[in-house]
């Protein structure tokens, strides 16, 4: 609805974090910069950066966000904004603007404590991406209609996938299955551990500047990230894998060339496999 944000309140009971941001700022700096006119946060990660938002008030639930970009430089605004798997493409036409992103009820039910926003890399040649402001809007749980029964919460993605599989024996055609949105892979404890390890490696290599091709640690990290690139893994693991890869190259072009070649080589090896029909 056009008046969606008129029926909720802007909340300051939130904390902004995530490893991508906290490598540059501390928690209080991020909050201050995102809530002060004329200030901003910036990242130089060539694959974009992630922001983790924590709701510190257990009587409220986030129902939407408003994001301001482009006041410093339209070229350095994020290429897109991603939240809950939804992608909002940023188009400024040389003017700064707010992006209003209301949450669905199901999204709010999963965001009462914490949620993530991903900002795609800008068009800036130096890979500098700037965000001017992020405001979180909430409703009290009473007004929202917070469910008391566990069954009222949204089903995990794996349940939806299982239902889809079960329906294949009930006359569902292959084309109907292909057109259904793919359920995201569930995160296991091993996936979370791997994602955290990749995140730490990425941060370490940003600090030591490992772009010297003679650096032994660079070769090991490059081989590891390249092998993970073609494995079927959850989106978070893929994101950290690509971020680590990007930190090992001096330019975005070099990173994309390596990534594309690795994926093409993998496809060719699959096509030439004797197991292929």
Helices and strands as residue ranges (DSSP letters): G 4-7, E 9-11, E 14-17, H 19-22, H 27-34, E 41-43, E 49-55, E 60-69, G 74-76, E 80-83, E 86-89, E 97-102, H 105-110, E 114-119, E 129-131, E 133-140, H 141-144, G 150-152, H 157-167, G 168-170, H 174-179, H 189-208, H 216-229, H 235-247, H 252-271
